[in-house]
Amino acid sequence: MPRITTVLFIADVVGKAGVFCVKSLLAGLRRAHQIDLTIANGDGATGGFGLGKRHAAYLHKLGVDVLTSGECIYYKRDMVPYLQEVSYVLRPLNYPRANPGRGWVTVTARGGARVTVACLLGQSGYDRVHAANPFAAADRLAAERRAETPITIVDFHARTTAEKRNMSVWMDGKVSAVFGTHVRVQSADAAISAKGTATLTHCGRTGSIDSVGGLDPEIEIRKWRTQIYERSADTWRNLQLQGALARFDDDGRAVALEPLQVPCAGPPGTDAPAG
């Protein structure tokens, strides 16, 4: 009987509420769907912007096998040396090669399949970051890893739908999946191509849905209205774990893809239950 590898991809974990969703739901999801590998984007897990060492270690302890990231990967100072110590946290592959950390990792899933997970950063809209061309980096990744690990999953952390769709089409048949992060709103275009590549342009977010990108809407709206900086804050209204559940055969072809929006009941004392 052909082996099928089931992968859970958790969309951008935002703040304490997002970490709480992973804590509350991941173990049950792993049992219910017989998940072999769990990947999560942690670029906003610490305060909505960046990933700290403690949150990275905690999410890994909860069962996240690989943590991807984005333009905020170096925002927390303790993460910079930590990237040199661990292999389960990825920074964008198209950052300078001498930067701390790695852009891809190959792991053994619970069913025995070898899976490569990679993280790429888009070019459009990141004024503070000067990364190399992600399309060239994706080409090199596919050429180098495909022969050794047919299942290759790419987290493309980018701002625009256009850049993400271009990447999905360019990587069609070259990798097993291209999952888009950063936007924190789930799109309705989950698909498996004829060549067997699974794509979801925007995977959504894990944390508060009644919010602005997982953050307190009153503060975020006020910043837009006044142009005066304020520190963003968590909010706990209508919690969900969002992302995608995908299954792959040993040739690296996707055979199933399901977008996820899993409600999560908030802890006692938070401002609203899951809706």
C-alpha positions as CSV (number, residue, x, y, z in Angstrom):
1,M,0.0,0.0,0.0
2,P,1.5,3.4,-1.0
3,R,2.7,5.5,1.9
4,I,0.9,8.9,2.4
5,T,2.5,11.6,4.5
6,T,0.1,14.0,6.3
7,V,1.4,17.5,6.9
8,L,-0.3,20.2,9.1
9,F,0.7,23.7,8.1
10,I,-0.3,26.3,10.8
11,A,-0.7,29.9,9.5
12,D,1.0,32.8,11.2
13,V,0.8,32.4,15.0
14,V,0.0,35.8,16.4
15,G,0.8,36.8,20.0
16,K,-0.2,35.0,23.1
17,A,-3.6,34.1,21.8
18,G,-2.0,32.4,18.8
19,V,0.3,30.4,21.0
20,F,-2.7,29.5,23.2
21,C,-4.5,28.1,20.1
22,V,-1.6,25.9,19.3
23,K,-1.4,24.7,22.9
24,S,-5.2,24.0,23.0
25,L,-5.7,22.3,19.6
26,L,-2.5,20.8,18.2
27,A,-2.5,17.6,20.1
28,G,-6.1,16.8,19.2
29,L,-5.5,17.7,15.5
30,R,-2.5,15.4,15.4
31,R,-4.5,12.5,16.8
32,A,-7.6,13.1,14.7
33,H,-5.8,13.5,11.4
34,Q,-2.8,11.2,12.1
35,I,-0.4,14.0,11.3
36,D,3.1,13.0,10.4
37,L,4.7,16.5,10.4
38,T,3.7,19.9,11.8
39,I,5.0,23.2,10.4
40,A,4.0,26.6,11.8
41,N,4.9,30.2,10.8
42,G,6.1,31.9,14.0
43,D,7.0,35.3,12.6
44,G,4.4,37.1,14.9
45,A,4.3,34.7,17.9
46,T,6.1,37.1,20.3
47,G,3.9,40.2,20.6
48,G,2.7,40.1,17.0
49,F,6.1,40.9,15.6
50,G,9.0,38.4,15.7
51,L,9.7,35.2,17.4
52,G,11.5,35.0,20.7
53,K,13.6,32.1,22.0
54,R,11.1,31.1,24.7
55,H,8.2,31.0,22.3
56,A,10.1,29.1,19.8
57,A,11.1,26.5,22.3
58,Y,7.6,26.3,23.7
59,L,5.9,25.9,20.3
60,H,8.4,23.1,19.5
61,K,7.6,21.4,22.8
62,L,3.9,21.6,22.0
63,G,4.6,19.5,18.8
64,V,5.6,22.0,16.1
65,D,8.3,20.2,14.2
66,V,9.5,23.1,12.1
67,L,9.0,26.9,12.7
68,T,9.2,29.1,9.6
69,S,9.5,32.9,9.7
70,G,9.7,36.1,7.7
71,E,11.0,39.6,7.8
72,C,10.7,39.7,11.6
73,I,13.0,36.8,12.3
74,Y,15.8,39.0,13.8
75,Y,13.5,41.3,15.7
76,K,14.0,39.5,19.1
77,R,17.7,39.7,20.1
78,D,17.7,36.3,21.8
79,M,16.7,34.6,18.6
80,V,19.8,35.6,16.7
81,P,22.2,33.3,18.6
82,Y,19.5,30.7,19.1
83,L,19.2,30.3,15.3
84,Q,22.8,29.0,15.4
85,E,21.9,26.4,18.0
86,V,18.8,24.7,16.6
87,S,17.7,23.4,13.3
88,Y,13.9,23.6,13.7
89,V,13.6,27.4,13.3
90,L,14.1,28.7,9.8
91,R,15.0,32.2,8.6
92,P,14.3,33.1,5.0
93,L,16.5,31.2,2.6
94,N,17.1,34.3,0.4
95,Y,18.8,36.2,3.2
96,P,22.6,36.5,2.9
97,R,24.2,33.1,3.3
98,A,26.4,34.4,6.1
99,N,23.4,35.4,8.2
100,P,22.6,33.4,11.4
101,G,20.4,30.4,10.8
102,R,19.3,28.3,7.9
103,G,16.7,28.7,5.2
104,W,15.7,25.0,4.8
105,V,15.8,21.8,6.8
106,T,15.2,18.2,6.0
107,V,13.4,16.1,8.6
108,T,12.0,12.6,9.0
109,A,8.3,12.6,9.4
110,R,6.6,10.2,11.7
111,G,5.7,7.9,8.9
112,G,9.3,7.6,7.8
113,A,9.3,10.0,4.8
114,R,12.0,12.6,4.5
115,V,10.6,16.1,4.0
116,T,12.3,19.3,3.2
117,V,10.8,22.5,4.6
118,A,12.0,25.9,3.3
119,C,11.2,29.5,4.0
120,L,11.4,32.3,1.4
121,L,10.8,36.1,1.7
122,G,9.1,38.1,-1.0
123,Q,10.5,41.2,-2.5
124,S,7.5,43.6,-2.7
125,G,6.8,45.9,0.3
126,Y,9.7,45.0,2.6
127,D,11.5,48.4,2.8
128,R,13.7,47.4,5.8
129,V,14.9,44.1,4.3
130,H,17.1,43.6,1.2
131,A,16.8,39.9,0.4
132,A,18.0,38.2,-2.7
133,N,15.6,37.2,-5.5
134,P,13.3,34.5,-4.0
135,F,12.5,33.0,-7.4
136,A,16.2,32.2,-8.0
137,A,16.5,30.8,-4.5
138,A,13.5,28.6,-5.1
139,D,15.0,27.3,-8.3
140,R,18.2,26.3,-6.5
141,L,16.3,24.7,-3.6
142,A,14.2,22.6,-6.0
143,A,17.2,21.4,-8.0
144,E,19.2,20.6,-4.9
145,R,16.6,18.9,-2.7
146,R,14.1,17.2,-5.0
147,A,16.3,14.2,-5.9
148,E,17.0,13.5,-2.2
149,T,13.7,14.4,-0.7
150,P,10.7,14.4,-3.1
151,I,8.4,16.1,-0.6
152,T,9.5,19.7,-0.5
153,I,7.2,22.3,1.2
154,V,7.8,26.0,0.8
155,D,6.5,28.8,3.1
156,F,6.5,31.9,0.9
157,H,6.3,34.8,3.3
158,A,5.2,37.7,1.0
159,R,2.9,40.7,1.1
160,T,1.2,40.7,-2.3
161,T,-1.1,38.1,-3.9
162,A,0.6,38.7,-7.3
163,E,4.0,37.7,-6.1
164,K,2.7,34.6,-4.3
165,R,0.7,33.5,-7.3
166,N,3.7,33.9,-9.5
167,M,5.8,31.8,-7.1
168,S,3.1,29.1,-7.0
169,V,3.0,28.9,-10.8
170,W,6.8,29.0,-11.1
171,M,7.2,26.2,-8.6
172,D,4.4,24.0,-10.1
173,G,5.8,20.5,-10.4
174,K,9.1,21.5,-8.8
175,V,8.0,21.3,-5.2
176,S,5.2,19.6,-3.3
177,A,3.5,22.7,-1.8
178,V,3.8,26.5,-1.7
179,F,2.0,28.0,1.3
180,G,1.7,31.7,1.6
181,T,2.1,33.6,4.9
182,H,2.3,37.2,6.2
183,V,-1.1,38.6,5.1
184,R,-2.9,36.9,8.0
185,V,-6.2,36.5,6.1
186,Q,-7.0,33.2,4.5
187,S,-7.7,33.1,0.8
188,A,-10.2,30.8,-0.9
189,D,-7.9,29.4,-3.6
190,A,-6.6,26.2,-2.2
191,A,-5.8,23.9,-5.1
192,I,-3.7,20.9,-6.3
193,S,-2.3,21.4,-9.8
194,A,-2.2,18.7,-12.5
195,K,1.5,18.3,-11.7
196,G,0.8,17.6,-8.0
197,T,1.8,20.9,-6.3
198,A,-0.5,22.0,-3.5
199,T,-1.0,25.8,-3.1
200,L,-2.8,28.2,-0.8
201,T,-2.0,31.8,-1.5
202,H,-2.8,33.2,2.0
203,C,-3.0,30.6,4.8
204,G,-4.5,33.0,7.3
205,R,-3.6,33.4,11.0
206,T,-3.7,31.6,14.3
207,G,-5.1,33.7,17.1
208,S,-7.9,36.3,17.2
209,I,-10.1,36.5,14.1
210,D,-12.1,39.5,15.3
211,S,-9.0,41.7,15.2
212,V,-6.6,43.5,12.8
213,G,-4.1,40.9,11.9
214,G,-4.5,39.2,15.2
215,L,-4.0,42.4,17.2
216,D,-6.2,44.8,19.2
217,P,-8.3,46.6,16.5
218,E,-8.8,49.8,18.6
219,I,-5.0,50.4,18.8
220,E,-4.3,49.4,15.2
221,I,-7.1,51.6,13.8
222,R,-6.0,54.5,16.0
223,K,-2.5,54.3,14.7
224,W,-3.8,54.5,11.1
225,R,-6.0,57.5,12.0
226,T,-3.5,59.5,14.0
227,Q,-0.1,58.4,12.6
228,I,1.1,58.3,16.2
229,Y,3.0,55.1,17.1
230,E,1.5,52.9,19.9
231,R,2.6,49.5,21.0
232,S,0.4,46.8,19.6
233,A,-1.5,44.5,21.9
234,D,-3.0,41.0,21.9
235,T,-6.7,40.4,21.7
236,W,-8.6,37.2,22.4
237,R,-11.9,37.6,20.5
238,N,-13.0,34.7,18.4
239,L,-9.9,32.5,18.4
240,Q,-9.1,30.1,15.5
241,L,-6.2,28.0,14.3
242,Q,-6.0,28.5,10.6
243,G,-3.8,26.9,8.0
244,A,-3.8,23.9,5.7
245,L,-3.8,20.1,6.0
246,A,-2.1,18.4,3.1
247,R,-1.3,14.8,2.1
248,F,1.6,13.7,-0.1
249,D,2.7,10.5,-1.7
250,D,6.3,9.3,-1.8
251,D,6.8,10.9,-5.2
252,G,6.2,14.3,-3.6
253,R,2.8,14.8,-5.2
254,A,0.0,16.3,-3.2
255,V,-3.0,14.0,-3.1
256,A,-5.3,16.0,-0.7
257,L,-5.5,19.6,0.5
258,E,-7.9,21.1,3.0
259,P,-7.8,24.7,4.3
260,L,-8.4,24.8,8.1
261,Q,-10.3,27.2,10.3
262,V,-10.6,25.5,13.7
263,P,-12.3,27.4,16.5
264,C,-10.6,27.6,19.9
265,A,-12.3,28.4,23.2
266,G,-10.5,31.2,25.0
267,P,-9.2,30.8,28.5
268,P,-11.2,32.0,31.5
269,G,-11.2,35.8,31.8
270,T,-10.6,36.7,28.2
271,D,-12.9,39.1,26.5
272,A,-14.9,36.8,24.3
273,P,-15.4,33.1,23.6
274,A,-14.7,31.4,20.3
275,G,-17.3,32.3,17.7
